[in-house]
Amino acid sequence: MVVVEILKERDYHTVESRDGASAMKAFSAFPVIDLVITDVGLPNGMNGRQLPTLLERSGQELPYCSLPVTLRTRC
């Protein structure tokens, strides 16, 4: 993911998840998360707007950013 690569180049620690359920597990494994960046459309039933709401229910307020992803190909 481009965003992850850019953040790592700038010495940020990142945690990458493939869907909402694995993001919830990652959140449990890392007690301090400062920012959540999520795609609006996630696979496997949870969307990018639901994820921050569920994470906040665990008791930590999180700033988050939902990014719509557009894939473009060259013709």
C-alpha positions in Angstrom: 0.0 0.0 0.0 1.3 3.4 -1.0 0.3 5.1 2.3 2.0 2.5 4.4 5.2 2.8 2.3 5.2 6.6 2.7 4.7 6.5 6.4 7.4 3.9 6.9 9.8 6.0 4.8 9.2 8.8 7.4 9.9 6.4 10.3 6.3 5.9 11.4 5.4 2.6 12.9 2.5 1.1 10.9 0.1 -1.8 11.4 -1.5 -3.0 8.2 -4.7 -5.1 8.1 -6.5 -6.7 5.2 -10.1 -6.1 6.4 -12.1 -4.8 9.3 -12.0 -8.0 11.4 -8.2 -8.2 11.2 -7.9 -4.5 12.0 -10.0 -5.1 15.2 -7.5 -7.9 16.2 -4.5 -5.6 15.5 -6.1 -2.9 17.6 -6.3 -5.4 20.5 -2.6 -6.3 20.0 -1.3 -2.7 20.0 -2.6 -0.7 23.0 -1.6 2.7 21.6 -2.7 3.6 18.1 -2.6 7.3 17.2 -4.4 7.4 13.9 -6.5 5.0 11.8 -6.4 5.4 8.0 -8.9 3.2 6.3 -10.4 2.6 2.8 -14.1 3.4 2.6 -14.8 0.0 1.1 -13.4 -2.9 3.1 -13.8 -6.6 2.2 -15.7 -9.2 4.3 -18.6 -7.2 5.6 -17.3 -4.1 7.5 -16.8 -0.8 5.8 -14.4 2.0 6.5 -17.0 4.1 8.3 -18.0 1.3 10.7 -14.4 0.4 11.7 -13.6 3.7 13.6 -16.9 3.5 15.4 -16.3 0.0 16.6 -12.7 0.9 17.6 -13.9 3.9 19.6 -16.4 1.7 21.5 -13.3 0.0 23.1 -12.7 3.2 25.0 -10.0 5.1 23.0 -10.9 8.1 20.9 -9.1 7.9 17.6 -8.6 10.4 14.8 -9.3 8.6 11.6 -9.2 9.2 7.9 -11.3 7.3 5.3 -9.8 7.4 1.8 -11.7 6.3 -1.3 -9.4 4.2 -3.4 -9.6 4.4 -7.2 -7.6 2.0 -9.3 -6.5 3.2 -12.7 -5.0 1.3 -15.5 -3.2 2.4 -18.6 -4.9 1.5 -21.9 
